[in-house]
Amino acid sequence: MYYVYILHLNNNQLYTGSTADLKRRYLEHKNGKVVSTKNKRPVKLIHYEGYFLQSDAIRREKFLKTAEGKRLLRQQLRDMLQNINYKLP
């Protein structure tokens, strides 16, 4: 399986990534081993999606990083984001 995941960072931003090993990758973020998130800890895994094909996961990750993808993701996760005090732009 391949996964697309969303992390909530301590600076109130969302981070989108993809991986074949979700548990390992989350621990890397949590332990400060990922350059792009190490100064934004603690991180919280708030969403993930599973795909059989790596190409599908990468395509989804790229889409979620676009303006339209971010808008749809925020809409999909709206209630949960409000519970963690995420400030919607």
Backbone as CSV, one residue per row, in Angstrom:
resi,resn,N_x,N_y,N_z,CA_x,CA_y,CA_z,C_x,C_y,C_z
1,MET,0.845,-1.190,0.000,0.000,0.000,0.000,0.882,1.242,0.000
2,TYR,0.337,2.294,-0.569,0.966,3.607,-0.582,-0.019,4.579,0.048
3,TYR,0.506,5.529,0.772,-0.347,6.412,1.557,-0.074,7.880,1.247
4,VAL,-1.123,8.662,1.272,-1.042,10.121,1.285,-1.485,10.511,2.685
5,TYR,-0.739,11.399,3.324,-1.064,11.743,4.705,-1.021,13.249,4.905
6,ILE,-1.765,13.688,5.918,-1.814,15.103,6.281,-1.412,15.214,7.741
7,LEU,-0.459,16.096,8.006,-0.031,16.382,9.368,-0.465,17.790,9.742
8,HIS,-0.861,17.957,10.996,-1.095,19.294,11.546,0.172,19.654,12.300
9,LEU,0.767,20.802,11.951,2.024,21.241,12.554,1.761,22.239,13.675
10,ASN,2.742,22.434,14.535,2.540,23.319,15.691,2.388,24.782,15.296
11,ASN,2.748,25.153,14.066,2.558,26.525,13.592,1.208,26.678,12.891
12,ASN,0.327,25.701,13.094,-1.042,25.703,12.586,-1.133,25.539,11.075
13,GLN,-0.108,24.961,10.462,-0.144,24.661,9.036,-0.417,23.182,8.843
14,LEU,-0.815,22.823,7.623,-1.001,21.431,7.252,0.140,21.017,6.329
15,TYR,0.643,19.826,6.529,1.715,19.276,5.703,1.163,18.054,4.987
16,THR,1.366,17.966,3.689,0.908,16.836,2.891,2.106,16.069,2.374
17,GLY,2.080,14.740,2.515,3.160,13.899,2.017,2.633,12.550,1.573
18,SER,3.528,11.738,1.012,3.158,10.374,0.625,4.297,9.434,0.973
19,THR,3.949,8.166,1.195,4.931,7.180,1.621,4.380,5.767,1.423
20,ALA,5.285,4.804,1.412,4.878,3.402,1.377,4.795,2.834,2.794
21,ASP,5.390,3.519,3.767,5.397,3.049,5.151,4.951,4.195,6.063
22,LEU,3.674,4.277,6.296,3.093,5.401,7.026,3.618,5.492,8.460
23,LYS,3.694,4.372,9.143,4.151,4.379,10.537,5.588,4.898,10.641
24,ARG,6.467,4.398,9.782,7.869,4.835,9.799,7.976,6.320,9.492
25,ARG,7.250,6.770,8.470,7.341,8.166,8.052,6.802,9.100,9.127
26,TYR,5.702,8.707,9.761,5.155,9.529,10.841,6.167,9.650,11.988
27,LEU,6.808,8.543,12.344,7.817,8.588,13.406,8.993,9.472,13.017
28,GLU,9.375,9.479,11.733,10.444,10.372,11.282,10.047,11.835,11.489
29,HIS,8.820,12.178,11.134,8.336,13.548,11.366,8.308,13.854,12.855
30,LYS,7.762,12.942,13.623,7.603,13.133,15.067,8.948,13.302,15.777
31,ASN,9.962,12.584,15.294,11.281,12.615,15.935,12.216,13.657,15.341
32,GLY,11.719,14.518,14.458,12.523,15.608,13.925,13.520,15.205,12.854
33,LYS,13.293,14.105,12.176,14.225,13.632,11.149,13.861,14.088,9.741
34,VAL,12.797,14.890,9.617,12.381,15.425,8.321,12.632,16.928,8.340
35,VAL,13.484,17.393,7.431,13.917,18.793,7.423,12.741,19.758,7.391
36,SER,11.743,19.488,6.564,10.648,20.439,6.383,9.712,20.546,7.580
37,THR,9.747,19.605,8.508,8.847,19.673,9.670,9.571,19.647,11.015
38,LYS,10.894,19.514,11.026,11.575,19.307,12.312,11.469,20.506,13.252
39,ASN,11.322,21.714,12.711,11.174,22.895,13.565,9.718,23.263,13.794
40,LYS,8.810,22.383,13.392,7.371,22.660,13.520,6.682,21.568,14.336
41,ARG,7.446,20.942,15.205,6.892,19.891,16.056,6.291,20.502,17.306
42,PRO,5.355,19.834,17.935,4.896,18.475,17.641,3.978,18.442,16.423
43,VAL,3.984,17.313,15.757,3.111,17.104,14.602,2.026,16.108,14.999
44,LYS,0.874,16.241,14.336,-0.235,15.340,14.618,-0.750,14.797,13.287
45,LEU,-0.813,13.481,13.156,-1.379,12.863,11.960,-2.889,13.019,12.035
46,ILE,-3.468,13.757,11.070,-4.907,14.025,11.147,-5.699,13.350,10.036
47,HIS,-5.000,12.843,8.993,-5.723,12.219,7.885,-4.754,11.396,7.046
48,TYR,-5.235,10.254,6.542,-4.459,9.523,5.551,-5.391,8.758,4.632
49,GLU,-4.888,8.470,3.438,-5.619,7.723,2.425,-4.688,6.649,1.893
50,GLY,-5.223,5.455,1.615,-4.422,4.356,1.100,-4.695,4.097,-0.368
51,TYR,-3.636,3.748,-1.113,-3.721,3.457,-2.544,-2.909,2.210,-2.857
52,PHE,-3.384,1.436,-3.818,-2.650,0.250,-4.243,-1.458,0.610,-5.124
53,LEU,-1.604,1.662,-5.923,-0.550,2.061,-6.845,0.159,3.317,-6.348
54,GLN,1.483,3.288,-6.406,2.265,4.449,-5.998,1.928,5.663,-6.864
55,SER,1.691,5.438,-8.137,1.372,6.550,-9.042,0.076,7.255,-8.618
56,ASP,-0.901,6.503,-8.112,-2.146,7.112,-7.636,-1.894,7.965,-6.396
57,ALA,-1.065,7.469,-5.482,-0.757,8.223,-4.263,-0.016,9.513,-4.600
58,ILE,0.929,9.442,-5.511,1.695,10.626,-5.898,0.792,11.634,-6.608
59,ARG,-0.088,11.149,-7.457,-1.022,12.034,-8.153,-1.932,12.753,-7.144
60,ARG,-2.424,12.011,-6.161,-3.299,12.596,-5.146,-2.537,13.622,-4.301
61,GLU,-1.305,13.295,-3.917,-0.491,14.228,-3.137,-0.281,15.528,-3.920
62,LYS,0.070,15.422,-5.184,0.277,16.622,-5.999,-1.001,17.444,-6.093
63,PHE,-2.142,16.774,-6.251,-3.409,17.497,-6.318,-3.694,18.223,-5.011
64,LEU,-3.481,17.548,-3.883,-3.774,18.164,-2.584,-2.873,19.358,-2.293
65,LYS,-1.762,19.474,-3.004,-0.860,20.609,-2.826,-1.227,21.795,-3.713
66,THR,-2.220,21.629,-4.580,-2.694,22.742,-5.402,-3.706,23.556,-4.608
67,ALA,-4.010,24.750,-5.096,-4.991,25.596,-4.416,-6.349,24.904,-4.343
68,GLU,-6.772,24.305,-5.431,-8.065,23.608,-5.455,-8.050,22.410,-4.505
69,GLY,-6.962,21.662,-4.496,-6.849,20.507,-3.614,-6.885,20.906,-2.152
70,LYS,-6.189,21.982,-1.804,-6.200,22.470,-0.417,-7.599,22.905,-0.004
71,ARG,-8.292,23.573,-0.921,-9.650,24.024,-0.627,-10.572,22.836,-0.361
72,LEU,-10.494,21.815,-1.227,-11.342,20.639,-1.050,-10.980,19.861,0.210
73,LEU,-9.699,19.784,0.520,-9.267,19.090,1.733,-9.794,19.801,2.975
74,ARG,-9.669,21.122,3.009,-10.189,21.883,4.153,-11.690,21.686,4.297
75,GLN,-12.384,21.650,3.160,-13.831,21.432,3.185,-14.145,20.040,3.734
76,GLN,-13.397,19.040,3.302,-13.613,17.669,3.746,-13.326,17.506,5.237
77,LEU,-12.318,18.204,5.731,-11.876,18.033,7.117,-12.334,19.172,8.032
78,ARG,-13.258,19.993,7.578,-13.659,21.218,8.280,-13.974,21.011,9.769
79,ASP,-14.830,20.077,10.109,-15.220,19.885,11.518,-14.027,19.483,12.373
80,MET,-13.235,18.560,11.878,-12.070,18.112,12.636,-11.062,19.248,12.802
81,LEU,-10.854,20.045,11.754,-9.912,21.156,11.838,-10.369,22.187,12.863
82,GLN,-11.658,22.405,12.977,-12.168,23.348,13.973,-11.914,22.830,15.388
83,ASN,-11.964,21.525,15.576,-11.725,20.942,16.900,-10.273,21.057,17.332
84,ILE,-9.341,21.187,16.386,-7.932,21.340,16.768,-7.502,22.806,16.645
85,ASN,-8.500,23.693,16.549,-8.266,25.136,16.492,-7.442,25.580,15.288
86,TYR,-7.599,24.890,14.170,-6.963,25.297,12.929,-7.704,26.506,12.407
87,LYS,-6.984,27.548,12.072,-7.624,28.767,11.579,-7.738,28.690,10.066
88,LEU,-8.979,28.558,9.585,-9.214,28.464,8.150,-8.899,29.803,7.488
89,PRO,-8.109,29.790,6.401,-7.779,31.043,5.717,-8.980,31.632,5.008
